[in-house]
């Protein structure tokens, strides 16, 4: 992460804490690190899996403006989609929630500093029974003309049901980041099929989310000139995830999330990927730690 991005994050956090009416407002910060995923600068000729531990920071906030209307705003650092900023409005009724708003990819390219897009979401919820949620994000514009141009896309489908002290759901998540270099058009992709159980209990200050997933990460390299076929690298993983959310006080909660791969296999073009067999690089994981502040009780104000 470069110095300009750090300055942006500091300014963004100041905006979150001063630029909105402080009513039913939460601010969260997350730090992510891990080696489960291809390196951003991976070459098409690589066949190994180097021990690298890239990290990122996300800062976001949620404001409940009225009983039916809310807004989410934030900066997210994603291993596939890179840097994204969202501002989404949510309208909620008894059985459904509609969300829409712009998102921007930024600081992802020196020639395209700000890339606009649109995000939409729909959730149907029968409380205590079942729910289903759809989300789609896409950059505006469909052509990569010059070096540094890029597109970001995400789609998410989740269906779940409620049981005693738990919420079980299945999810399909896809993400892609397409960008152009001087010689190639490269696609970073991610697909996840998962089943998770969110376990909680009334008046208990913590909840646990357990997830089992199949994940497929890919990098596709297509030469701009010539008729050469794309070179495709794939990384397949079976993953166990454990997340714990702990409420410390009325205004402070913390979160820890560990995603561990129990089995990996992959290919790099016509060759198999060579994985490390010893040392810390032989353990494939992504870890996240976060803090959430509820501004309302922190300042002794009443919410909605």
Secondary structure, DSSP 8 states (H G I E B T S, - for coil): --HHHHHHHHHHHHHHHHSS--SSEEEEEEEEEE--S--TT--TT--B------EEEEEEEEEE-SSSEEEEEEEEEETTTEEEEEEEEEEE-SSEEEEEEEEEEESS-SS-SEEEEEEEEEEEEETTTEEEEEEEEEES-----STT-EEEEEEEEEEEEEETTEEEEEEEEEEEEEEE-SSEEEEEEEEEEEEEEEE--TT-SEEEEEEEEEEEEEEEEEESSS----EEEEEEEEEEEEEEEEE-SSSEEEEEEEEEEEEEEEEETTEE-B---SSGGGS-EEEEEEEEEEHHHHTT----
